[in-house]
Amino acid sequence: MCRNIRVLHNFEPPATEDEVHEAALQFVRKISGSARPSKANEDAFARAVAEITASTRVLLDELVTTAPPKDRDIEAAKARERARERYAR
């Protein structure tokens, strides 16, 4: 999994459209092997990002969970601590 794509489900407040778009963009970049498409591929690249953004939004809206929503600040602090431990070695 691409490290830049973050979990977007079950947060309070819910994932923003920008977060969903950024995750879709990272996904398309990863699978295409290109951070920026050539002129010849711009339309296909943009269409893929738009379609994945829309699909991701549908998925997030339809997922059901009984777990309480996660707090973004607490999850970010946990991630920083995991990174600190990983890179301290």
PDB file of N, CA, C and O in Angstrom:
ATOM      1  N   MET A   1       0.851  -1.183   0.000  1.00  0.00           N
ATOM      2  CA  MET A   1       0.000   0.000   0.000  1.00  0.00           C
ATOM      3  C   MET A   1       0.886   1.231   0.000  1.00  0.00           C
ATOM      4  O   MET A   1       1.928   1.263   0.655  1.00  0.00           O
ATOM      5  N   CYS A   2       0.475   2.211  -0.717  1.00  0.00           N
ATOM      6  CA  CYS A   2       1.214   3.466  -0.777  1.00  0.00           C
ATOM      7  C   CYS A   2       1.178   4.140   0.594  1.00  0.00           C
ATOM      8  O   CYS A   2       0.104   4.304   1.172  1.00  0.00           O
ATOM      9  N   ARG A   3       2.301   4.518   1.102  1.00  0.00           N
ATOM     10  CA  ARG A   3       2.362   5.120   2.434  1.00  0.00           C
ATOM     11  C   ARG A   3       1.623   6.443   2.530  1.00  0.00           C
ATOM     12  O   ARG A   3       1.197   6.830   3.618  1.00  0.00           O
ATOM     13  N   ASN A   4       1.465   7.140   1.421  1.00  0.00           N
ATOM     14  CA  ASN A   4       0.804   8.442   1.453  1.00  0.00           C
ATOM     15  C   ASN A   4      -0.711   8.350   1.457  1.00  0.00           C
ATOM     16  O   ASN A   4      -1.383   9.359   1.669  1.00  0.00           O
ATOM     17  N   ILE A   5      -1.261   7.179   1.230  1.00  0.00           N
ATOM     18  CA  ILE A   5      -2.706   7.024   1.261  1.00  0.00           C
ATOM     19  C   ILE A   5      -3.090   6.649   2.687  1.00  0.00           C
ATOM     20  O   ILE A   5      -2.632   5.637   3.218  1.00  0.00           O
ATOM     21  N   ARG A   6      -3.921   7.462   3.291  1.00  0.00           N
ATOM     22  CA  ARG A   6      -4.314   7.286   4.685  1.00  0.00           C
ATOM     23  C   ARG A   6      -5.727   6.713   4.781  1.00  0.00           C
ATOM     24  O   ARG A   6      -6.534   6.847   3.862  1.00  0.00           O
ATOM     25  N   VAL A   7      -6.000   6.077   5.907  1.00  0.00           N
ATOM     26  CA  VAL A   7      -7.353   5.602   6.189  1.00  0.00           C
ATOM     27  C   VAL A   7      -8.267   6.817   6.277  1.00  0.00           C
ATOM     28  O   VAL A   7      -7.949   7.795   6.954  1.00  0.00           O
ATOM     29  N   LEU A   8      -9.398   6.751   5.592  1.00  0.00           N
ATOM     30  CA  LEU A   8     -10.344   7.870   5.579  1.00  0.00           C
ATOM     31  C   LEU A   8     -11.667   7.509   6.245  1.00  0.00           C
ATOM     32  O   LEU A   8     -12.506   8.381   6.471  1.00  0.00           O
ATOM     33  N   HIS A   9     -11.855   6.255   6.554  1.00  0.00           N
ATOM     34  CA  HIS A   9     -13.130   5.794   7.108  1.00  0.00           C
ATOM     35  C   HIS A   9     -13.199   5.966   8.619  1.00  0.00           C
ATOM     36  O   HIS A   9     -12.212   5.783   9.332  1.00  0.00           O
ATOM     37  N   ASN A  10     -14.383   6.319   9.083  1.00  0.00           N
ATOM     38  CA  ASN A  10     -14.731   6.358  10.503  1.00  0.00           C
ATOM     39  C   ASN A  10     -13.961   7.412  11.284  1.00  0.00           C
ATOM     40  O   ASN A  10     -13.443   7.146  12.368  1.00  0.00           O
ATOM     41  N   PHE A  11     -13.894   8.604  10.722  1.00  0.00           N
ATOM     42  CA  PHE A  11     -13.311   9.734  11.439  1.00  0.00           C
ATOM     43  C   PHE A  11     -14.383  10.770  11.709  1.00  0.00           C
ATOM     44  O   PHE A  11     -15.359  10.886  10.967  1.00  0.00           O
ATOM     45  N   GLU A  12     -14.192  11.507  12.763  1.00  0.00           N
ATOM     46  CA  GLU A  12     -15.071  12.621  13.072  1.00  0.00           C
ATOM     47  C   GLU A  12     -14.213  13.872  13.118  1.00  0.00           C
ATOM     48  O   GLU A  12     -13.323  13.943  13.966  1.00  0.00           O
ATOM     49  N   PRO A  13     -14.419  14.852  12.270  1.00  0.00           N
ATOM     50  CA  PRO A  13     -15.409  14.903  11.209  1.00  0.00           C
ATOM     51  C   PRO A  13     -15.009  13.977  10.052  1.00  0.00           C
ATOM     52  O   PRO A  13     -13.847  13.587   9.939  1.00  0.00           O
ATOM     53  N   PRO A  14     -15.980  13.627   9.194  1.00  0.00           N
ATOM     54  CA  PRO A  14     -15.704  12.721   8.075  1.00  0.00           C
ATOM     55  C   PRO A  14     -14.648  13.288   7.121  1.00  0.00           C
ATOM     56  O   PRO A  14     -14.346  14.481   7.140  1.00  0.00           O
ATOM     57  N   ALA A  15     -14.107  12.421   6.307  1.00  0.00           N
ATOM     58  CA  ALA A  15     -13.095  12.827   5.321  1.00  0.00           C
ATOM     59  C   ALA A  15     -13.655  13.909   4.404  1.00  0.00           C
ATOM     60  O   ALA A  15     -14.806  13.844   3.970  1.00  0.00           O
ATOM     61  N   THR A  16     -12.826  14.896   4.120  1.00  0.00           N
ATOM     62  CA  THR A  16     -13.235  15.984   3.238  1.00  0.00           C
ATOM     63  C   THR A  16     -13.074  15.560   1.787  1.00  0.00           C
ATOM     64  O   THR A  16     -12.414  14.565   1.488  1.00  0.00           O
ATOM     65  N   GLU A  17     -13.679  16.317   0.897  1.00  0.00           N
ATOM     66  CA  GLU A  17     -13.526  16.033  -0.525  1.00  0.00           C
ATOM     67  C   GLU A  17     -12.064  16.152  -0.943  1.00  0.00           C
ATOM     68  O   GLU A  17     -11.601  15.389  -1.790  1.00  0.00           O
ATOM     69  N   ASP A  18     -11.332  17.103  -0.357  1.00  0.00           N
ATOM     70  CA  ASP A  18      -9.908  17.251  -0.664  1.00  0.00           C
ATOM     71  C   ASP A  18      -9.120  16.010  -0.254  1.00  0.00           C
ATOM     72  O   ASP A  18      -8.253  15.553  -0.999  1.00  0.00           O
ATOM     73  N   GLU A  19      -9.417  15.461   0.927  1.00  0.00           N
ATOM     74  CA  GLU A  19      -8.717  14.256   1.380  1.00  0.00           C
ATOM     75  C   GLU A  19      -9.004  13.075   0.464  1.00  0.00           C
ATOM     76  O   GLU A  19      -8.106  12.299   0.138  1.00  0.00           O
ATOM     77  N   VAL A  20     -10.253  12.943   0.055  1.00  0.00           N
ATOM     78  CA  VAL A  20     -10.628  11.848  -0.847  1.00  0.00           C
ATOM     79  C   VAL A  20      -9.928  12.031  -2.195  1.00  0.00           C
ATOM     80  O   VAL A  20      -9.405  11.069  -2.758  1.00  0.00           O
ATOM     81  N   HIS A  21      -9.917  13.251  -2.709  1.00  0.00           N
ATOM     82  CA  HIS A  21      -9.255  13.529  -3.991  1.00  0.00           C
ATOM     83  C   HIS A  21      -7.753  13.252  -3.902  1.00  0.00           C
ATOM     84  O   HIS A  21      -7.181  12.638  -4.802  1.00  0.00           O
ATOM     85  N   GLU A  22      -7.116  13.701  -2.825  1.00  0.00           N
ATOM     86  CA  GLU A  22      -5.675  13.477  -2.661  1.00  0.00           C
ATOM     87  C   GLU A  22      -5.346  11.985  -2.597  1.00  0.00           C
ATOM     88  O   GLU A  22      -4.337  11.553  -3.155  1.00  0.00           O
ATOM     89  N   ALA A  23      -6.183  11.196  -1.926  1.00  0.00           N
ATOM     90  CA  ALA A  23      -5.957   9.749  -1.872  1.00  0.00           C
ATOM     91  C   ALA A  23      -6.097   9.142  -3.264  1.00  0.00           C
ATOM     92  O   ALA A  23      -5.307   8.282  -3.651  1.00  0.00           O
ATOM     93  N   ALA A  24      -7.102   9.589  -4.016  1.00  0.00           N
ATOM     94  CA  ALA A  24      -7.289   9.086  -5.387  1.00  0.00           C
ATOM     95  C   ALA A  24      -6.102   9.468  -6.265  1.00  0.00           C
ATOM     96  O   ALA A  24      -5.630   8.658  -7.063  1.00  0.00           O
ATOM     97  N   LEU A  25      -5.628  10.681  -6.119  1.00  0.00           N
ATOM     98  CA  LEU A  25      -4.476  11.140  -6.894  1.00  0.00           C
ATOM     99  C   LEU A  25      -3.240  10.294  -6.577  1.00  0.00           C
ATOM    100  O   LEU A  25      -2.518   9.890  -7.489  1.00  0.00           O
ATOM    101  N   GLN A  26      -2.996  10.026  -5.302  1.00  0.00           N
ATOM    102  CA  GLN A  26      -1.852   9.199  -4.914  1.00  0.00           C
ATOM    103  C   GLN A  26      -1.980   7.794  -5.489  1.00  0.00           C
ATOM    104  O   GLN A  26      -0.995   7.211  -5.940  1.00  0.00           O
ATOM    105  N   PHE A  27      -3.195   7.251  -5.471  1.00  0.00           N
ATOM    106  CA  PHE A  27      -3.430   5.919  -6.013  1.00  0.00           C
ATOM    107  C   PHE A  27      -3.126   5.878  -7.515  1.00  0.00           C
ATOM    108  O   PHE A  27      -2.445   4.969  -7.991  1.00  0.00           O
ATOM    109  N   VAL A  28      -3.630   6.856  -8.247  1.00  0.00           N
ATOM    110  CA  VAL A  28      -3.398   6.894  -9.696  1.00  0.00           C
ATOM    111  C   VAL A  28      -1.911   7.096  -9.991  1.00  0.00           C
ATOM    112  O   VAL A  28      -1.373   6.480 -10.910  1.00  0.00           O
ATOM    113  N   ARG A  29      -1.251   7.948  -9.223  1.00  0.00           N
ATOM    114  CA  ARG A  29       0.187   8.139  -9.406  1.00  0.00           C
ATOM    115  C   ARG A  29       0.933   6.828  -9.194  1.00  0.00           C
ATOM    116  O   ARG A  29       1.836   6.483  -9.956  1.00  0.00           O
ATOM    117  N   LYS A  30       0.545   6.103  -8.150  1.00  0.00           N
ATOM    118  CA  LYS A  30       1.226   4.858  -7.813  1.00  0.00           C
ATOM    119  C   LYS A  30       1.046   3.810  -8.911  1.00  0.00           C
ATOM    120  O   LYS A  30       2.018   3.207  -9.365  1.00  0.00           O
ATOM    121  N   ILE A  31      -0.200   3.597  -9.333  1.00  0.00           N
ATOM    122  CA  ILE A  31      -0.423   2.523 -10.304  1.00  0.00           C
ATOM    123  C   ILE A  31       0.024   2.902 -11.710  1.00  0.00           C
ATOM    124  O   ILE A  31       0.325   2.024 -12.519  1.00  0.00           O
ATOM    125  N   SER A  32       0.073   4.217 -12.016  1.00  0.00           N
ATOM    126  CA  SER A  32       0.533   4.626 -13.345  1.00  0.00           C
ATOM    127  C   SER A  32       2.057   4.737 -13.398  1.00  0.00           C
ATOM    128  O   SER A  32       2.653   4.714 -14.475  1.00  0.00           O
ATOM    129  N   GLY A  33       2.678   4.859 -12.222  1.00  0.00           N
ATOM    130  CA  GLY A  33       4.123   5.018 -12.190  1.00  0.00           C
ATOM    131  C   GLY A  33       4.566   6.405 -12.591  1.00  0.00           C
ATOM    132  O   GLY A  33       5.718   6.615 -12.970  1.00  0.00           O
ATOM    133  N   SER A  34       3.647   7.353 -12.507  1.00  0.00           N
ATOM    134  CA  SER A  34       3.945   8.704 -12.956  1.00  0.00           C
ATOM    135  C   SER A  34       3.368   9.731 -11.991  1.00  0.00           C
ATOM    136  O   SER A  34       2.177   9.705 -11.682  1.00  0.00           O
ATOM    137  N   ALA A  35       4.217  10.629 -11.521  1.00  0.00           N
ATOM    138  CA  ALA A  35       3.739  11.701 -10.651  1.00  0.00           C
ATOM    139  C   ALA A  35       2.977  12.743 -11.450  1.00  0.00           C
ATOM    140  O   ALA A  35       2.001  13.319 -10.968  1.00  0.00           O
ATOM    141  N   ARG A  36       3.427  12.979 -12.665  1.00  0.00           N
ATOM    142  CA  ARG A  36       2.746  13.905 -13.582  1.00  0.00           C
ATOM    143  C   ARG A  36       2.665  13.241 -14.941  1.00  0.00           C
ATOM    144  O   ARG A  36       3.679  12.814 -15.493  1.00  0.00           O
ATOM    145  N   PRO A  37       1.457  13.152 -15.481  1.00  0.00           N
ATOM    146  CA  PRO A  37       1.324  12.487 -16.774  1.00  0.00           C
ATOM    147  C   PRO A  37       1.834  13.358 -17.913  1.00  0.00           C
ATOM    148  O   PRO A  37       1.902  14.582 -17.796  1.00  0.00           O
ATOM    149  N   SER A  38       2.187  12.717 -19.000  1.00  0.00           N
ATOM    150  CA  SER A  38       2.559  13.452 -20.203  1.00  0.00           C
ATOM    151  C   SER A  38       1.309  14.123 -20.768  1.00  0.00           C
ATOM    152  O   SER A  38       0.192  13.796 -20.367  1.00  0.00           O
ATOM    153  N   LYS A  39       1.494  15.050 -21.688  1.00  0.00           N
ATOM    154  CA  LYS A  39       0.354  15.717 -22.333  1.00  0.00           C
ATOM    155  C   LYS A  39      -0.587  14.693 -22.952  1.00  0.00           C
ATOM    156  O   LYS A  39      -1.808  14.843 -22.888  1.00  0.00           O
ATOM    157  N   ALA A  40      -0.020  13.663 -23.547  1.00  0.00           N
ATOM    158  CA  ALA A  40      -0.832  12.641 -24.209  1.00  0.00           C
ATOM    159  C   ALA A  40      -1.701  11.865 -23.219  1.00  0.00           C
ATOM    160  O   ALA A  40      -2.743  11.329 -23.597  1.00  0.00           O
ATOM    161  N   ASN A  41      -1.277  11.802 -21.954  1.00  0.00           N
ATOM    162  CA  ASN A  41      -2.001  11.011 -20.959  1.00  0.00           C
ATOM    163  C   ASN A  41      -2.774  11.846 -19.940  1.00  0.00           C
ATOM    164  O   ASN A  41      -3.405  11.285 -19.045  1.00  0.00           O
ATOM    165  N   GLU A  42      -2.739  13.162 -20.055  1.00  0.00           N
ATOM    166  CA  GLU A  42      -3.398  14.024 -19.063  1.00  0.00           C
ATOM    167  C   GLU A  42      -4.878  13.718 -18.897  1.00  0.00           C
ATOM    168  O   GLU A  42      -5.365  13.622 -17.771  1.00  0.00           O
ATOM    169  N   ASP A  43      -5.600  13.562 -20.000  1.00  0.00           N
ATOM    170  CA  ASP A  43      -7.040  13.315 -19.913  1.00  0.00           C
ATOM    171  C   ASP A  43      -7.346  11.998 -19.223  1.00  0.00           C
ATOM    172  O   ASP A  43      -8.223  11.936 -18.362  1.00  0.00           O
ATOM    173  N   ALA A  44      -6.639  10.955 -19.591  1.00  0.00           N
ATOM    174  CA  ALA A  44      -6.861   9.644 -18.979  1.00  0.00           C
ATOM    175  C   ALA A  44      -6.531   9.695 -17.484  1.00  0.00           C
ATOM    176  O   ALA A  44      -7.250   9.122 -16.665  1.00  0.00           O
ATOM    177  N   PHE A  45      -5.457  10.374 -17.140  1.00  0.00           N
ATOM    178  CA  PHE A  45      -5.023  10.516 -15.752  1.00  0.00           C
ATOM    179  C   PHE A  45      -6.093  11.254 -14.949  1.00  0.00           C
ATOM    180  O   PHE A  45      -6.499  10.794 -13.882  1.00  0.00           O
ATOM    181  N   ALA A  46      -6.544  12.390 -15.460  1.00  0.00           N
ATOM    182  CA  ALA A  46      -7.554  13.202 -14.766  1.00  0.00           C
ATOM    183  C   ALA A  46      -8.871  12.439 -14.641  1.00  0.00           C
ATOM    184  O   ALA A  46      -9.528  12.506 -13.602  1.00  0.00           O
ATOM    185  N   ARG A  47      -9.258  11.721 -15.684  1.00  0.00           N
ATOM    186  CA  ARG A  47     -10.496  10.942 -15.643  1.00  0.00           C
ATOM    187  C   ARG A  47     -10.397   9.841 -14.591  1.00  0.00           C
ATOM    188  O   ARG A  47     -11.356   9.596 -13.859  1.00  0.00           O
ATOM    189  N   ALA A  48      -9.251   9.179 -14.509  1.00  0.00           N
ATOM    190  CA  ALA A  48      -9.051   8.122 -13.511  1.00  0.00           C
ATOM    191  C   ALA A  48      -9.142   8.693 -12.099  1.00  0.00           C
ATOM    192  O   ALA A  48      -9.781   8.101 -11.230  1.00  0.00           O
ATOM    193  N   VAL A  49      -8.511   9.830 -11.871  1.00  0.00           N
ATOM    194  CA  VAL A  49      -8.570  10.460 -10.544  1.00  0.00           C
ATOM    195  C   VAL A  49     -10.016  10.796 -10.197  1.00  0.00           C
ATOM    196  O   VAL A  49     -10.452  10.540  -9.074  1.00  0.00           O
ATOM    197  N   ALA A  50     -10.768  11.365 -11.137  1.00  0.00           N
ATOM    198  CA  ALA A  50     -12.160  11.743 -10.887  1.00  0.00           C
ATOM    199  C   ALA A  50     -13.015  10.514 -10.587  1.00  0.00           C
ATOM    200  O   ALA A  50     -13.837  10.538  -9.671  1.00  0.00           O
ATOM    201  N   GLU A  51     -12.827   9.448 -11.349  1.00  0.00           N
ATOM    202  CA  GLU A  51     -13.621   8.239 -11.141  1.00  0.00           C
ATOM    203  C   GLU A  51     -13.290   7.572  -9.809  1.00  0.00           C
ATOM    204  O   GLU A  51     -14.187   7.100  -9.112  1.00  0.00           O
ATOM    205  N   ILE A  52     -12.020   7.530  -9.456  1.00  0.00           N
ATOM    206  CA  ILE A  52     -11.622   6.918  -8.186  1.00  0.00           C
ATOM    207  C   ILE A  52     -12.084   7.781  -7.020  1.00  0.00           C
ATOM    208  O   ILE A  52     -12.477   7.253  -5.979  1.00  0.00           O
ATOM    209  N   THR A  53     -12.041   9.098  -7.179  1.00  0.00           N
ATOM    210  CA  THR A  53     -12.560   9.992  -6.140  1.00  0.00           C
ATOM    211  C   THR A  53     -14.038   9.713  -5.906  1.00  0.00           C
ATOM    212  O   THR A  53     -14.473   9.584  -4.762  1.00  0.00           O
ATOM    213  N   ALA A  54     -14.805   9.621  -6.973  1.00  0.00           N
ATOM    214  CA  ALA A  54     -16.243   9.364  -6.855  1.00  0.00           C
ATOM    215  C   ALA A  54     -16.506   8.000  -6.228  1.00  0.00           C
ATOM    216  O   ALA A  54     -17.359   7.879  -5.348  1.00  0.00           O
ATOM    217  N   SER A  55     -15.786   6.977  -6.670  1.00  0.00           N
ATOM    218  CA  SER A  55     -15.965   5.631  -6.112  1.00  0.00           C
ATOM    219  C   SER A  55     -15.602   5.589  -4.637  1.00  0.00           C
ATOM    220  O   SER A  55     -16.274   4.929  -3.844  1.00  0.00           O
ATOM    221  N   THR A  56     -14.545   6.287  -4.273  1.00  0.00           N
ATOM    222  CA  THR A  56     -14.121   6.318  -2.879  1.00  0.00           C
ATOM    223  C   THR A  56     -15.165   6.999  -2.016  1.00  0.00           C
ATOM    224  O   THR A  56     -15.452   6.538  -0.911  1.00  0.00           O
ATOM    225  N   ARG A  57     -15.736   8.087  -2.505  1.00  0.00           N
ATOM    226  CA  ARG A  57     -16.770   8.790  -1.745  1.00  0.00           C
ATOM    227  C   ARG A  57     -17.979   7.882  -1.540  1.00  0.00           C
ATOM    228  O   ARG A  57     -18.534   7.839  -0.442  1.00  0.00           O
ATOM    229  N   VAL A  58     -18.396   7.155  -2.578  1.00  0.00           N
ATOM    230  CA  VAL A  58     -19.523   6.216  -2.456  1.00  0.00           C
ATOM    231  C   VAL A  58     -19.196   5.153  -1.411  1.00  0.00           C
ATOM    232  O   VAL A  58     -20.014   4.849  -0.544  1.00  0.00           O
ATOM    233  N   LEU A  59     -17.997   4.596  -1.503  1.00  0.00           N
ATOM    234  CA  LEU A  59     -17.583   3.571  -0.540  1.00  0.00           C
ATOM    235  C   LEU A  59     -17.634   4.113   0.883  1.00  0.00           C
ATOM    236  O   LEU A  59     -18.228   3.485   1.759  1.00  0.00           O
ATOM    237  N   LEU A  60     -17.027   5.256   1.126  1.00  0.00           N
ATOM    238  CA  LEU A  60     -17.001   5.827   2.472  1.00  0.00           C
ATOM    239  C   LEU A  60     -18.406   6.116   2.990  1.00  0.00           C
ATOM    240  O   LEU A  60     -18.688   5.931   4.173  1.00  0.00           O
ATOM    241  N   ASP A  61     -19.284   6.570   2.099  1.00  0.00           N
ATOM    242  CA  ASP A  61     -20.656   6.872   2.510  1.00  0.00           C
ATOM    243  C   ASP A  61     -21.456   5.616   2.829  1.00  0.00           C
ATOM    244  O   ASP A  61     -22.397   5.667   3.622  1.00  0.00           O
ATOM    245  N   GLU A  62     -21.094   4.490   2.219  1.00  0.00           N
ATOM    246  CA  GLU A  62     -21.856   3.255   2.407  1.00  0.00           C
ATOM    247  C   GLU A  62     -21.293   2.330   3.474  1.00  0.00           C
ATOM    248  O   GLU A  62     -22.000   1.431   3.931  1.00  0.00           O
ATOM    249  N   LEU A  63     -20.049   2.519   3.884  1.00  0.00           N
ATOM    250  CA  LEU A  63     -19.466   1.650   4.906  1.00  0.00           C
ATOM    251  C   LEU A  63     -20.200   1.826   6.238  1.00  0.00           C
ATOM    252  O   LEU A  63     -20.581   2.935   6.611  1.00  0.00           O
ATOM    253  N   VAL A  64     -20.388   0.711   6.943  1.00  0.00           N
ATOM    254  CA  VAL A  64     -21.075   0.712   8.221  1.00  0.00           C
ATOM    255  C   VAL A  64     -20.122   0.154   9.261  1.00  0.00           C
ATOM    256  O   VAL A  64     -19.389  -0.800   8.999  1.00  0.00           O
ATOM    257  N   THR A  65     -20.135   0.754  10.444  1.00  0.00           N
ATOM    258  CA  THR A  65     -19.300   0.261  11.528  1.00  0.00           C
ATOM    259  C   THR A  65     -20.000   0.502  12.853  1.00  0.00           C
ATOM    260  O   THR A  65     -20.799   1.428  12.995  1.00  0.00           O
ATOM    261  N   THR A  66     -19.688  -0.342  13.808  1.00  0.00           N
ATOM    262  CA  THR A  66     -20.222  -0.136  15.157  1.00  0.00           C
ATOM    263  C   THR A  66     -19.182   0.533  16.045  1.00  0.00           C
ATOM    264  O   THR A  66     -19.481   0.907  17.180  1.00  0.00           O
ATOM    265  N   ALA A  67     -17.962   0.686  15.536  1.00  0.00           N
ATOM    266  CA  ALA A  67     -16.884   1.324  16.302  1.00  0.00           C
ATOM    267  C   ALA A  67     -17.140   2.829  16.404  1.00  0.00           C
ATOM    268  O   ALA A  67     -17.675   3.435  15.476  1.00  0.00           O
ATOM    269  N   PRO A  68     -16.765   3.418  17.513  1.00  0.00           N
ATOM    270  CA  PRO A  68     -16.926   4.864  17.623  1.00  0.00           C
ATOM    271  C   PRO A  68     -15.971   5.575  16.663  1.00  0.00           C
ATOM    272  O   PRO A  68     -14.891   5.060  16.374  1.00  0.00           O
ATOM    273  N   PRO A  69     -16.357   6.750  16.168  1.00  0.00           N
ATOM    274  CA  PRO A  69     -15.473   7.485  15.253  1.00  0.00           C
ATOM    275  C   PRO A  69     -14.127   7.792  15.914  1.00  0.00           C
ATOM    276  O   PRO A  69     -14.045   8.042  17.116  1.00  0.00           O
ATOM    277  N   LYS A  70     -13.083   7.766  15.094  1.00  0.00           N
ATOM    278  CA  LYS A  70     -11.739   8.070  15.577  1.00  0.00           C
ATOM    279  C   LYS A  70     -11.514   9.575  15.557  1.00  0.00           C
ATOM    280  O   LYS A  70     -12.076  10.302  14.737  1.00  0.00           O
ATOM    281  N   ASP A  71     -10.682  10.012  16.476  1.00  0.00           N
ATOM    282  CA  ASP A  71     -10.316  11.423  16.562  1.00  0.00           C
ATOM    283  C   ASP A  71      -9.045  11.643  15.752  1.00  0.00           C
ATOM    284  O   ASP A  71      -8.050  10.948  15.961  1.00  0.00           O
ATOM    285  N   ARG A  72      -9.068  12.590  14.842  1.00  0.00           N
ATOM    286  CA  ARG A  72      -7.921  12.828  13.954  1.00  0.00           C
ATOM    287  C   ARG A  72      -6.650  13.191  14.723  1.00  0.00           C
ATOM    288  O   ARG A  72      -5.564  12.721  14.384  1.00  0.00           O
ATOM    289  N   ASP A  73      -6.782  14.017  15.750  1.00  0.00           N
ATOM    290  CA  ASP A  73      -5.602  14.432  16.515  1.00  0.00           C
ATOM    291  C   ASP A  73      -4.972  13.262  17.260  1.00  0.00           C
ATOM    292  O   ASP A  73      -3.749  13.133  17.297  1.00  0.00           O
ATOM    293  N   ILE A  74      -5.797  12.417  17.847  1.00  0.00           N
ATOM    294  CA  ILE A  74      -5.277  11.255  18.574  1.00  0.00           C
ATOM    295  C   ILE A  74      -4.606  10.284  17.604  1.00  0.00           C
ATOM    296  O   ILE A  74      -3.527   9.769  17.896  1.00  0.00           O
ATOM    297  N   GLU A  75      -5.233  10.029  16.457  1.00  0.00           N
ATOM    298  CA  GLU A  75      -4.647   9.124  15.467  1.00  0.00           C
ATOM    299  C   GLU A  75      -3.341   9.679  14.909  1.00  0.00           C
ATOM    300  O   GLU A  75      -2.405   8.921  14.652  1.00  0.00           O
ATOM    301  N   ALA A  76      -3.271  10.999  14.720  1.00  0.00           N
ATOM    302  CA  ALA A  76      -2.034  11.621  14.231  1.00  0.00           C
ATOM    303  C   ALA A  76      -0.921  11.481  15.264  1.00  0.00           C
ATOM    304  O   ALA A  76       0.231  11.228  14.909  1.00  0.00           O
ATOM    305  N   ALA A  77      -1.261  11.645  16.530  1.00  0.00           N
ATOM    306  CA  ALA A  77      -0.263  11.486  17.594  1.00  0.00           C
ATOM    307  C   ALA A  77       0.249  10.050  17.647  1.00  0.00           C
ATOM    308  O   ALA A  77       1.445   9.822  17.827  1.00  0.00           O
ATOM    309  N   LYS A  78      -0.655   9.079  17.489  1.00  0.00           N
ATOM    310  CA  LYS A  78      -0.239   7.669  17.466  1.00  0.00           C
ATOM    311  C   LYS A  78       0.706   7.413  16.287  1.00  0.00           C
ATOM    312  O   LYS A  78       1.708   6.713  16.433  1.00  0.00           O
ATOM    313  N   ALA A  79       0.386   7.978  15.129  1.00  0.00           N
ATOM    314  CA  ALA A  79       1.229   7.788  13.943  1.00  0.00           C
ATOM    315  C   ALA A  79       2.609   8.403  14.149  1.00  0.00           C
ATOM    316  O   ALA A  79       3.619   7.817  13.760  1.00  0.00           O
ATOM    317  N   ARG A  80       2.650   9.585  14.762  1.00  0.00           N
ATOM    318  CA  ARG A  80       3.953  10.211  15.042  1.00  0.00           C
ATOM    319  C   ARG A  80       4.774   9.351  15.996  1.00  0.00           C
ATOM    320  O   ARG A  80       5.983   9.211  15.811  1.00  0.00           O
ATOM    321  N   GLU A  81       4.142   8.780  17.002  1.00  0.00           N
ATOM    322  CA  GLU A  81       4.846   7.924  17.949  1.00  0.00           C
ATOM    323  C   GLU A  81       5.363   6.663  17.262  1.00  0.00           C
ATOM    324  O   GLU A  81       6.491   6.242  17.518  1.00  0.00           O
ATOM    325  N   ARG A  82       4.553   6.054  16.392  1.00  0.00           N
ATOM    326  CA  ARG A  82       5.024   4.872  15.654  1.00  0.00           C
ATOM    327  C   ARG A  82       6.220   5.224  14.769  1.00  0.00           C
ATOM    328  O   ARG A  82       7.178   4.458  14.671  1.00  0.00           O
ATOM    329  N   ALA A  83       6.153   6.377  14.136  1.00  0.00           N
ATOM    330  CA  ALA A  83       7.262   6.812  13.275  1.00  0.00           C
ATOM    331  C   ALA A  83       8.512   7.065  14.102  1.00  0.00           C
ATOM    332  O   ALA A  83       9.617   6.697  13.702  1.00  0.00           O
ATOM    333  N   ARG A  84       8.333   7.693  15.251  1.00  0.00           N
ATOM    334  CA  ARG A  84       9.484   7.978  16.126  1.00  0.00           C
ATOM    335  C   ARG A  84      10.156   6.673  16.542  1.00  0.00           C
ATOM    336  O   ARG A  84      11.383   6.574  16.528  1.00  0.00           O
ATOM    337  N   GLU A  85       9.364   5.682  16.909  1.00  0.00           N
ATOM    338  CA  GLU A  85       9.916   4.375  17.296  1.00  0.00           C
ATOM    339  C   GLU A  85      10.579   3.681  16.122  1.00  0.00           C
ATOM    340  O   GLU A  85      11.646   3.086  16.274  1.00  0.00           O
ATOM    341  N   ARG A  86       9.961   3.750  14.957  1.00  0.00           N
ATOM    342  CA  ARG A  86      10.504   3.079  13.762  1.00  0.00           C
ATOM    343  C   ARG A  86      11.833   3.684  13.344  1.00  0.00           C
ATOM    344  O   ARG A  86      12.762   2.955  12.996  1.00  0.00           O
ATOM    345  N   TYR A  87      11.934   5.009  13.374  1.00  0.00           N
ATOM    346  CA  TYR A  87      13.146   5.673  12.890  1.00  0.00           C
ATOM    347  C   TYR A  87      14.203   5.859  13.968  1.00  0.00           C
ATOM    348  O   TYR A  87      15.315   6.291  13.666  1.00  0.00           O
ATOM    349  N   ALA A  88      13.883   5.545  15.213  1.00  0.00           N
ATOM    350  CA  ALA A  88      14.862   5.652  16.290  1.00  0.00           C
ATOM    351  C   ALA A  88      15.838   4.494  16.279  1.00  0.00           C
ATOM    352  O   ALA A  88      16.904   4.558  16.892  1.00  0.00           O
ATOM    353  N   ARG A  89      15.466   3.438  15.580  1.00  0.00           N
ATOM    354  CA  ARG A  89      16.323   2.236  15.554  1.00  0.00           C
ATOM    355  C   ARG A  89      17.548   2.432  14.731  1.00  0.00           C
ATOM    356  O   ARG A  89      18.364   1.519  14.612  1.00  0.00           O
TER     357      ARG A  89
END
